[in-house]
């Protein structure tokens, strides 16, 4: 169960059990945040361009899709 408490870098085997330095910890958190923001932007852009029949398939109205697509990328 200890493997569930590892940081991504530790889980990938980069640190050989050593803790992250403070700078590395901040850098890792920044990279994770940027990756999440990029995913939000990408998925919202794709949602905005779905056809109405595809939106109906996933239970989303055109209005809701456009409101979601208009949200800033940093909002989860």
Order of alpha helices (4+ residues) and beta strands (2+ residues): alpha-alpha-alpha-alpha
